[in-house]
Amino acid sequence: MSEGTGPVLPIVAASIAVLIAMVLRLKVPAFIALLVVALGTGLVLGGNPQDVIEAVRTGTGEALGFVAVVIGLGAMLGGLLEASGGVAALARRLLDAFGEGRAPWALNVVGIIVGIPLFFDVGFIVLAPLLTTLALRAQRRVTYFALPLLAGLLTMHALLPPHPGPVAVAELIGTDYGLLAFYGLLCGIPAAIIAGPVFAKLAHSAPGFGDQSPPPQFEDPEAPPLAQIGFGPALAAMLVPLGLIMLAALAEGALADGPLRQAVLFLGHPFTALILACAFVAVWLRGLGAPLATISDVMTRALAPAGLMVLVVGAGAAYKEVLIQSGAGARITELVAAANLSALVFVFLLAAFIRVAQGSATVAMVTAGGLAAPLIAVAGLSPGQVALVTIAIGAGASVVSHVNDTGFWLVKQFLGLTEAQTFRSWTLCSTIAGLVMFACAALLWPFA
């Protein structure tokens, strides 16, 4: 695709505005909106129609070759742990260990650990009944217990693989997955603590955070029953994949080339690590007497919500490829360099703007990653700094969850809050988490 000759910055700004309007105002699915904007941007920038189509095909194919597999495997692992009661067992054990008086801290830990393999909405829905029980038993507002859990789930969903947003950005800008996991935990855990138990403690006595009535309960009557896996196997299934990925990152720099290094890198690849985790849970459940057909059904059902996320990521990658091949990405890079704006600040503000305007954190991350990819490619950043750019994008995509975000309504309904109460609790929680994540990334930047 040849480089266009039109006014690049106004065209790219207009393309983002059109994307936001299509998703927010016209209610066009994000997958279609991203594809339409990618095609339209390429044509307006002066690209040959066939070259624009080829750029879209190339970008989509290159992204989905990796992202689809990781998101699909992550969804299946989360589905198995949810249906087998592993998530609930982990939550109960941690609550028992911390005690009811320190329940917010226990729920924060639960949110962080459970948030590694489970999508935000799945983890929250599964653990919502625990919040009901605690609110009734302690005679406290449900937000006192919910915010620590939500903060843990949110930060892991925004920063760690196998979640679609960070995986997509990592592929778009070339982030090392081991470094992403390392810096994701360094930035995510403080954000989860401050936006969770600390914020809940400070805000609990303030008016407008909900009453003491228990939240409604929701169940999936069609979910196939499975044997209960228990605390130990559930914890291993959640932490082992992450540990293998981080071990591979260490081995890449610490071990000399040879069979041992190759074996560690193979086992620590996200594909292999997630396959091993899924196989471990499936074999354990089979040993407990679970029918193979039921295990297969659970894994298949878990792929349904992952399919749309995969398509959105692919369409976002197409948009990125159009910008690169048209020369728009290089022009944006020049403008950012001339403005002397840090890449970290640029991507955070960009992701935050898109997040606030259209709601979806995943769409915000994919779009910001696509726009940032040309800048990152020529900025001469270290691998650690590239990982922190990914963190900054996730941070910007986390702030100000409001009425155009499905997570806002999910929290409102499951906690039985009014819109105003949801703004005062969940919206503030998500904003604090995003700002703390970015602050941590900025503090680590000189050392990465």
C-alpha positions as CSV (number, residue, x, y, z in Angstrom):
1,M,0.0,0.0,0.0
2,S,1.5,3.3,-1.1
3,E,1.8,6.2,1.3
4,G,-1.1,8.7,1.1
5,T,-0.8,12.4,0.5
6,G,-3.7,13.8,2.4
7,P,-3.6,15.8,5.6
8,V,-2.7,12.9,7.9
9,L,-3.5,14.2,11.4
10,P,-7.0,15.5,10.6
11,I,-7.9,12.3,8.7
12,V,-6.7,10.1,11.6
13,A,-8.5,12.3,14.2
14,A,-11.6,12.1,12.1
15,S,-11.3,8.3,11.8
16,I,-11.2,8.0,15.6
17,A,-14.2,10.3,15.9
18,V,-16.2,8.3,13.3
19,L,-15.2,5.0,15.2
20,I,-16.5,6.5,18.5
21,A,-19.7,7.7,16.9
22,M,-20.4,4.4,15.2
23,V,-19.9,2.4,18.4
24,L,-21.5,4.9,20.9
25,R,-24.2,6.7,18.9
26,L,-25.1,4.3,16.1
27,K,-24.6,1.2,18.2
28,V,-22.6,-0.5,15.5
29,P,-20.8,-3.6,16.8
30,A,-17.1,-2.7,17.5
31,F,-15.9,-5.4,15.1
32,I,-17.8,-3.9,12.1
33,A,-17.0,-0.3,13.1
34,L,-13.3,-1.0,13.3
35,L,-13.3,-2.7,9.9
36,V,-15.3,0.1,8.2
37,V,-13.0,2.8,9.7
38,A,-9.9,0.9,8.7
39,L,-11.1,0.6,5.1
40,G,-12.4,4.2,5.0
41,T,-9.2,5.6,6.5
42,G,-7.0,3.8,3.9
43,L,-9.1,5.1,1.0
44,V,-9.3,8.7,2.3
45,L,-5.5,8.7,2.8
46,G,-5.2,7.9,-0.9
47,G,-4.5,4.2,-0.9
48,N,-5.3,2.0,-3.8
49,P,-8.5,0.1,-3.0
50,Q,-6.9,-3.3,-3.5
51,D,-3.9,-2.3,-1.4
52,V,-6.2,-1.2,1.4
53,I,-8.0,-4.5,1.3
54,E,-4.7,-6.3,1.4
55,A,-3.5,-4.2,4.4
56,V,-6.7,-5.1,6.3
57,R,-6.2,-8.8,5.5
58,T,-2.6,-8.8,6.5
59,G,-3.2,-7.0,9.8
60,T,-6.1,-9.2,10.7
61,G,-4.3,-12.4,9.8
62,E,-1.1,-11.6,11.6
63,A,-2.9,-10.6,14.9
64,L,-5.3,-13.5,15.0
65,G,-2.7,-16.1,14.4
66,F,-1.6,-15.6,18.0
67,V,-4.3,-13.7,19.8
68,A,-7.2,-16.0,18.9
69,V,-5.4,-19.0,20.4
70,V,-4.4,-17.3,23.6
71,I,-7.9,-15.8,24.2
72,G,-9.6,-19.1,23.4
73,L,-7.4,-21.1,25.7
74,G,-7.8,-18.5,28.5
75,A,-11.5,-18.6,28.1
76,M,-11.6,-22.4,28.3
77,L,-9.4,-22.4,31.4
78,G,-11.7,-19.9,33.1
79,G,-14.8,-21.8,32.1
80,L,-13.4,-25.0,33.7
81,L,-12.4,-23.3,36.9
82,E,-15.8,-21.6,37.1
83,A,-17.9,-24.7,36.5
84,S,-15.9,-26.9,38.8
85,G,-16.2,-24.5,41.7
86,G,-12.5,-23.8,41.8
87,V,-13.0,-20.1,41.9
88,A,-15.5,-20.3,44.8
89,A,-13.2,-22.7,46.7
90,L,-10.3,-20.3,46.4
91,A,-12.4,-17.4,47.6
92,R,-13.8,-19.3,50.6
93,R,-10.3,-20.5,51.7
94,L,-8.9,-17.1,51.5
95,L,-11.8,-15.6,53.4
96,D,-11.4,-18.2,56.1
97,A,-7.6,-17.5,56.3
98,F,-8.0,-13.7,56.6
99,G,-11.1,-13.7,58.8
100,E,-14.3,-11.8,58.4
101,G,-12.8,-8.6,59.9
102,R,-10.2,-8.5,57.1
103,A,-12.6,-9.7,54.4
104,P,-12.0,-6.7,52.1
105,W,-8.3,-7.6,51.9
106,A,-9.1,-11.2,51.3
107,L,-11.5,-10.3,48.5
108,N,-8.8,-8.1,47.0
109,V,-6.4,-11.1,46.9
110,V,-9.2,-13.2,45.5
111,G,-9.8,-10.6,42.8
112,I,-6.1,-10.5,41.8
113,I,-5.7,-14.2,41.7
114,V,-9.0,-15.0,40.1
115,G,-8.6,-12.1,37.7
116,I,-5.6,-13.7,36.1
117,P,-7.5,-16.5,34.2
118,L,-11.1,-15.2,34.3
119,F,-12.6,-12.4,32.3
120,F,-13.8,-9.5,34.5
121,D,-17.5,-10.1,34.0
122,V,-17.2,-13.9,34.6
123,G,-15.2,-13.5,37.8
124,F,-17.5,-10.9,39.2
125,I,-20.7,-12.9,38.4
126,V,-19.2,-16.1,39.9
127,L,-18.2,-14.4,43.2
128,A,-21.3,-12.1,43.6
129,P,-23.0,-14.5,45.9
130,L,-20.1,-14.3,48.3
131,L,-20.6,-10.5,48.5
132,T,-24.2,-11.1,49.4
133,T,-23.3,-13.4,52.2
134,L,-20.7,-11.1,53.6
135,A,-22.9,-8.0,53.4
136,L,-25.7,-9.8,55.3
137,R,-23.4,-11.3,57.9
138,A,-21.5,-8.1,58.7
139,Q,-24.4,-5.7,58.2
140,R,-22.3,-3.5,56.0
141,R,-22.9,-1.9,52.6
142,V,-22.2,-4.4,49.8
143,T,-19.8,-1.9,48.2
144,Y,-17.5,-2.3,51.2
145,F,-16.8,-5.8,50.1
146,A,-17.4,-5.5,46.3
147,L,-14.9,-2.7,45.6
148,P,-11.8,-4.7,46.7
149,L,-12.9,-7.6,44.6
150,L,-13.7,-5.4,41.6
151,A,-10.4,-3.6,41.8
152,G,-8.5,-6.9,41.7
153,L,-10.4,-8.2,38.8
154,L,-10.2,-4.9,36.8
155,T,-6.4,-4.5,37.1
156,M,-5.6,-8.1,36.1
157,H,-8.1,-7.9,33.2
158,A,-6.3,-4.7,31.9
159,L,-2.7,-5.8,32.4
160,L,-2.1,-9.5,32.2
161,P,-2.3,-12.2,29.5
162,P,-4.4,-14.1,28.5
163,H,-6.9,-11.2,28.6
164,P,-7.7,-9.9,25.1
165,G,-6.7,-6.3,25.7
166,P,-3.1,-6.7,26.9
167,V,-2.6,-9.7,24.5
168,A,-3.7,-7.5,21.6
169,V,-1.5,-4.6,22.5
170,A,1.4,-6.9,23.1
171,E,1.1,-8.3,19.6
172,L,0.6,-4.8,18.1
173,I,3.6,-3.2,19.6
174,G,5.8,-6.3,20.2
175,T,5.8,-6.6,23.9
176,D,7.6,-9.4,25.7
177,Y,5.0,-11.5,27.5
178,G,7.3,-12.3,30.5
179,L,8.1,-8.6,31.0
180,L,4.4,-7.8,30.6
181,A,3.5,-10.2,33.4
182,F,6.3,-8.9,35.6
183,Y,5.5,-5.2,35.2
184,G,1.7,-6.0,35.1
185,L,1.9,-7.4,38.6
186,L,4.2,-4.6,39.9
187,C,1.8,-2.0,38.6
188,G,-1.5,-3.9,39.1
189,I,-1.2,-5.0,42.7
190,P,-0.7,-1.5,44.1
191,A,-3.5,-0.2,42.0
192,A,-5.8,-3.0,43.1
193,I,-5.0,-2.3,46.8
194,I,-5.5,1.5,46.6
195,A,-8.6,1.3,44.5
196,G,-9.9,-1.6,46.4
197,P,-9.7,-2.0,50.2
198,V,-8.1,1.4,50.8
199,F,-10.7,3.3,48.8
200,A,-13.5,1.1,50.2
201,K,-12.4,1.9,53.8
202,L,-12.2,5.6,53.2
203,A,-15.5,5.8,51.3
204,H,-17.6,3.4,53.3
205,S,-18.9,6.0,55.8
206,A,-19.6,8.5,53.0
207,P,-23.2,9.0,51.9
208,G,-24.4,7.7,48.5
209,F,-22.5,4.4,48.4
210,G,-25.6,2.2,48.7
211,D,-27.6,0.9,51.6
212,Q,-27.3,-2.4,53.5
213,S,-29.7,-4.4,51.5
214,P,-28.2,-7.5,49.9
215,P,-27.6,-7.5,46.1
216,P,-29.7,-9.7,43.9
217,Q,-28.4,-13.1,43.0
218,F,-28.1,-14.5,39.4
219,E,-27.4,-18.0,38.3
220,D,-26.9,-19.7,35.0
221,P,-29.5,-22.6,35.0
222,E,-28.0,-24.0,31.8
223,A,-24.5,-24.4,33.1
224,P,-23.5,-28.1,33.1
225,P,-22.6,-29.5,36.6
226,L,-19.1,-30.6,37.3
227,A,-17.3,-32.2,40.2
228,Q,-15.8,-29.7,42.7
229,I,-12.1,-29.4,42.0
230,G,-11.0,-27.9,45.4
231,F,-8.6,-25.1,46.5
232,G,-5.2,-26.6,45.7
233,P,-5.8,-27.7,42.1
234,A,-7.6,-24.4,41.4
235,L,-4.8,-22.3,42.7
236,A,-2.2,-24.3,40.7
237,A,-4.3,-24.0,37.5
238,M,-4.4,-20.2,37.9
239,L,-0.8,-19.6,38.9
240,V,1.2,-22.2,37.0
241,P,0.6,-20.7,33.5
242,L,1.7,-17.2,34.7
243,G,4.7,-18.7,36.4
244,L,5.8,-20.6,33.3
245,I,5.5,-17.5,31.1
246,M,7.6,-15.4,33.6
247,L,10.1,-18.3,33.9
248,A,10.5,-18.3,30.1
249,A,11.2,-14.6,30.1
250,L,14.0,-15.1,32.7
251,A,15.4,-18.1,30.8
252,E,15.7,-16.1,27.6
253,G,18.2,-13.8,29.1
254,A,19.8,-16.0,31.7
255,L,20.3,-19.4,30.1
256,A,22.8,-20.2,27.3
257,D,21.3,-21.6,24.1
258,G,20.8,-25.3,24.5
259,P,18.2,-28.0,25.1
260,L,17.3,-26.7,28.6
261,R,16.7,-23.2,27.4
262,Q,14.7,-24.4,24.5
263,A,12.6,-26.6,26.7
264,V,11.9,-23.7,29.2
265,L,11.0,-21.3,26.3
266,F,8.7,-24.0,24.9
267,L,6.9,-24.6,28.2
268,G,6.7,-20.9,28.9
269,H,5.1,-19.9,25.6
270,P,1.5,-18.8,26.3
271,F,0.2,-21.5,24.0
272,T,1.9,-24.3,25.9
273,A,1.4,-22.9,29.3
274,L,-2.4,-22.4,28.8
275,I,-2.8,-25.8,27.2
276,L,-1.0,-27.5,30.1
277,A,-3.3,-25.6,32.6
278,C,-6.4,-26.7,30.7
279,A,-5.2,-30.3,30.5
280,F,-4.3,-30.3,34.2
281,V,-7.8,-29.2,35.2
282,A,-9.5,-31.6,32.7
283,V,-7.5,-34.6,33.9
284,W,-8.1,-33.7,37.5
285,L,-11.9,-33.4,36.9
286,R,-11.8,-36.7,35.0
287,G,-10.1,-38.3,38.0
288,L,-13.1,-37.1,40.1
289,G,-15.5,-38.8,37.8
290,A,-16.6,-36.0,35.5
291,P,-17.8,-37.2,32.1
292,L,-15.6,-36.3,29.2
293,A,-18.7,-35.0,27.4
294,T,-19.5,-32.6,30.2
295,I,-15.9,-31.3,30.4
296,S,-15.9,-30.7,26.6
297,D,-19.3,-29.0,26.9
298,V,-18.0,-26.6,29.5
299,M,-14.9,-25.7,27.4
300,T,-17.0,-25.2,24.3
301,R,-19.5,-22.9,26.1
302,A,-16.6,-20.8,27.4
303,L,-15.5,-20.0,23.8
304,A,-18.8,-18.2,23.0
305,P,-17.9,-14.8,24.7
306,A,-14.3,-15.1,23.5
307,G,-15.3,-15.2,19.9
308,L,-16.4,-11.6,19.7
309,M,-13.3,-10.4,21.5
310,V,-11.1,-12.2,19.0
311,L,-12.9,-10.5,16.1
312,V,-12.6,-7.1,17.7
313,V,-8.9,-7.6,18.2
314,G,-8.4,-8.7,14.6
315,A,-10.3,-5.6,13.3
316,G,-8.2,-3.3,15.5
317,A,-5.1,-4.9,14.0
318,A,-6.4,-4.2,10.5
319,Y,-6.8,-0.5,11.4
320,K,-3.2,-0.5,12.7
321,E,-1.9,-2.0,9.5
322,V,-3.7,0.5,7.4
323,L,-2.1,3.3,9.4
324,I,1.4,1.8,9.0
325,Q,1.2,1.0,5.3
326,S,-0.4,4.4,4.5
327,G,2.4,6.3,6.2
328,A,0.0,7.8,8.7
329,G,1.7,6.0,11.6
330,A,5.1,7.5,10.7
331,R,3.6,11.0,10.4
332,I,1.9,10.6,13.9
333,T,5.3,9.5,15.2
334,E,7.0,12.7,13.8
335,L,4.3,14.9,15.3
336,V,4.6,13.3,18.8
337,A,8.4,13.6,18.6
338,A,8.1,17.3,17.6
339,A,5.7,17.9,20.6
340,N,8.3,16.3,22.9
341,L,5.5,14.2,24.4
342,S,6.6,11.0,26.2
343,A,5.3,7.8,24.6
344,L,4.0,6.7,28.0
345,V,1.9,9.9,28.4
346,F,0.7,9.8,24.8
347,V,-0.6,6.3,24.9
348,F,-2.2,6.7,28.3
349,L,-4.1,9.9,27.2
350,L,-5.1,8.3,23.9
351,A,-6.4,5.1,25.5
352,A,-8.2,7.1,28.2
353,F,-9.9,9.4,25.6
354,I,-11.2,6.4,23.6
355,R,-12.3,4.6,26.8
356,V,-14.3,7.5,28.0
357,A,-15.8,8.2,24.6
358,Q,-17.0,4.7,23.6
359,G,-16.8,2.5,26.8
360,S,-15.1,-0.7,25.8
361,A,-11.7,-1.2,27.5
362,T,-10.7,-3.7,24.9
363,V,-11.6,-1.5,22.0
364,A,-9.7,1.4,23.7
365,M,-6.6,-0.8,24.1
366,V,-6.7,-2.1,20.6
367,T,-7.2,1.3,19.0
368,A,-4.5,2.9,21.1
369,G,-2.1,0.1,20.5
370,G,-2.7,0.4,16.8
371,L,-2.0,4.1,16.8
372,A,1.0,3.7,19.0
373,A,2.6,0.8,17.1
374,P,4.5,3.0,14.5
375,L,5.7,5.3,17.3
376,I,7.0,2.4,19.4
377,A,8.7,0.8,16.4
378,V,11.0,3.8,15.9
379,A,11.3,5.2,19.4
380,G,14.3,3.1,20.4
381,L,12.6,1.8,23.6
382,S,14.0,-1.0,25.7
383,P,11.9,-4.2,26.0
384,G,11.0,-3.1,29.6
385,Q,9.8,0.3,28.4
386,V,7.7,-1.3,25.7
387,A,6.1,-3.5,28.4
388,L,5.4,-0.3,30.4
389,V,3.8,1.3,27.4
390,T,1.5,-1.7,27.3
391,I,0.7,-1.0,31.0
392,A,0.0,2.6,30.3
393,I,-2.4,1.7,27.6
394,G,-4.2,-0.7,29.9
395,A,-4.3,2.0,32.6
396,G,-5.8,4.6,30.3
397,A,-8.4,2.0,29.1
398,S,-9.5,1.4,32.7
399,V,-10.4,4.9,33.8
400,V,-13.9,6.3,34.2
401,S,-16.2,3.3,33.6
402,H,-19.6,4.9,33.1
403,V,-22.9,4.5,31.3
404,N,-21.4,3.5,27.9
405,D,-19.5,0.6,29.5
406,T,-21.2,-2.8,30.0
407,G,-19.2,-3.2,33.1
408,F,-20.9,-0.2,34.7
409,W,-24.3,-1.8,34.2
410,L,-23.1,-5.2,35.3
411,V,-21.9,-3.8,38.6
412,K,-25.0,-1.8,39.1
413,Q,-27.3,-4.7,38.5
414,F,-25.4,-7.3,40.5
415,L,-24.9,-5.0,43.5
416,G,-28.4,-3.5,43.4
417,L,-27.2,0.1,43.2
418,T,-28.7,3.2,41.6
419,E,-26.8,4.9,38.8
420,A,-25.6,7.6,41.1
421,Q,-24.3,5.1,43.6
422,T,-22.5,3.2,40.9
423,F,-20.8,6.4,39.8
424,R,-19.7,7.2,43.3
425,S,-18.3,3.7,43.9
426,W,-17.4,1.7,40.8
427,T,-16.6,4.7,38.4
428,L,-14.3,6.2,41.1
429,C,-12.8,2.8,41.8
430,S,-11.9,2.2,38.1
431,T,-10.5,5.7,37.7
432,I,-8.3,5.4,40.8
433,A,-7.1,2.0,39.6
434,G,-6.2,3.4,36.1
435,L,-4.4,6.4,37.6
436,V,-2.3,4.3,40.0
437,M,-1.4,1.9,37.3
438,F,-0.1,4.7,35.2
439,A,1.7,6.3,38.1
440,C,3.5,3.0,38.8
441,A,4.5,2.7,35.2
442,A,5.9,6.2,35.2
443,L,7.9,5.5,38.3
444,L,9.4,2.4,36.8
445,W,10.1,4.0,33.4
446,P,13.7,5.2,34.2
447,F,14.7,1.8,35.4
448,A,13.1,-0.4,32.6
